[in-house]
Amino acid sequence: MSTPEGPDVSDARPGRRAWITRIVLLVVAALSTVTVVRLVGRVDWEAARDALTHLSWWHAIVLLAVVLARQILLAMPLRFFIRGVTFYRATINDLGATLMSLIAPPPSDIALRVAMFKSWGVSPAKGLAGTVMNSLTFYIARFSAPLFGFILLLTVGEAPSFRWLELLSIAVAATILVTVLMVVRSDRLARTVGTRTGLIVRRFRKSVDPDRWADACQSFRADIAERFHSGFPLAVLSQVGMMVVDLAALILCLRFVGVTADEVSLVWIAIAYLFAFPFTVFPLWGIGIVDALILAALVEAGGHEVEAAAVAGLIVWRVFTVGLPVLLGAVAVAAWRREVATADASPGAPTRPG
């Protein structure tokens, strides 16, 4: 949930704090990546380059289609929570925010989202409430991923070992879910959640006013309650679908570079992915640390013989799932600006339908 103060794009301090946090997380991710890779063993980079030669031109077309489906599913909650936002508009809004979060200080992504909402006739309050629910739904799916990993481990008869630590991730998902349900249930509960959360945060930031947090939670409930009950189940399903498609992209990338089913089966790739997915909370979808964790799990399942090809597959996966959305974000922003320009040139005409 957004803080009571809201996204003040004129205040540079939140932007500086966000960048400092991002840099710290990137450093932590880098150190964690180095540690995991050293535990796995030295990578044969020449063999990894050889694995990349297995790629064909049509592989790029297939991966482009899969990533497009992934981005549409990722943005779907905006459609379910905000009246007047179509699937097309939800997708370009989310892609545009992805681009802005990389090239400009926060909250530039929120500023762009709000500008898009206004151009479509959506009130900023409703748009921001839907954006918050979009993020919360994704967080619930993200931190629930290990639950499905434990189920797969049970089906193959493998002991979880150190993976029991990821019960903490499931607990985080459950906490977010319960908090959201409490806020939406009634004004009284919304204010209670806001007040208690504000009191906790005030221990670390003395400037926090619990009463303002209570007001913010109550306002959030008013903005989202109308579409929550019909939209929330669909939003959760869309985020689960997004993870399935993202996993499919990973599987395709590994198969395209020569990691065969005999070496690492679909089940073990899925297990590696599901237990690593919560670490996408780090910047750039956890680039580095997520890849290292998946690599370690793949080597554990298939032996060191698959290491070089697995590294090549992970590189291709990241190029398409991290790099491509940024390029698509530029296209999305250009498409929206053209839409706005067309509307401005025809004052009496309605905006182009999504």
Sequence and secondary structure as in RCSB ss.txt:
>XXXX:A:sequence
MSTPEGPDVSDARPGRRAWITRIVLLVVAALSTVTVVRLVGRVDWEAARDALTHLSWWHAIVLLAVVLARQILLA
MPLRFFIRGVTFYRATINDLGATLMSLIAPPPSDIALRVAMFKSWGVSPAKGLAGTVMNSLTFYIARFSAPLFGF
ILLLTVGEAPSFRWLELLSIAVAATILVTVLMVVRSDRLARTVGTRTGLIVRRFRKSVDPDRWADACQSFRADIA
ERFHSGFPLAVLSQVGMMVVDLAALILCLRFVGVTADEVSLVWIAIAYLFAFPFTVFPLWGIGIVDALILAALVE
AGGHEVEAAAVAGLIVWRVFTVGLPVLLGAVAVAAWRREVATADASPGAPTRPG
>XXXX:A:secstr
   TT   TT HHHHHHHHHHHHHHHHHHHHHHHHHHHHH    HHHHHHHHTT  HHHHHHHHHHHHHHHHHHH
HHHHHHSTT  HHHHHHHHHHHHHHHHHS TTHHHHHHHHHHHHTT  HHHHHHHHHHHHHHHHHHHHHHHHHHH
HHHHHHT   GGGGGGHHHHHHHHHHHHHHHHHHH HHHHHHHHHHHHHHHHTT TT  HHHHHHHHHHHHHHHH
HHHHHHHHHHHHHHHHHHHHHHHHHHHHHHHTT  TTTS HHHHHHHHHHHGGGGGSHHHHTTHHHHHHHHHHHH
HH GGGHHHHHHHHHHHHIIIIIHHHHHHHHHHHHHHHHHHHHHH TTS     
